[in-house]
Amino acid sequence: MGNILKKICYTEKFTVLASKYNQYVFDVDLSSTKGEIAEAVHSSFGVKVRAVNIIRRDGKTRRNKMKRGAYGVTSKRKIAIVTLKEGNKIEII
């Protein structure tokens, strides 16, 4: 999937988006833009992209229960919701 697209998200909520609205959800690189994501989906799967929406989540501070007083940070995450044009579909195994 290249450097931009990391993986396809397989959750129950995202599966409903795919079947109902023809939208697919990908974990993407933090520095990628909407245009780069659309081009990566087009080149990887051979489909036409209608729209790309992005959700950006910063890392959260979490307490380590095994070590007293120790804190850590969860990783940052960027999610792209890609809407495909009518008649296009990504086959998910």
Secondary structure, 3 states (H helix, E strand, C coil): CCCCEEEECCCHHHHHHHHHHCEEEEEECCCCCHHHHHHHHHHHHCCCEEEEEEEEECCCEEECCCCCCCEEECCCEEEEEEEECCCCCCCCC
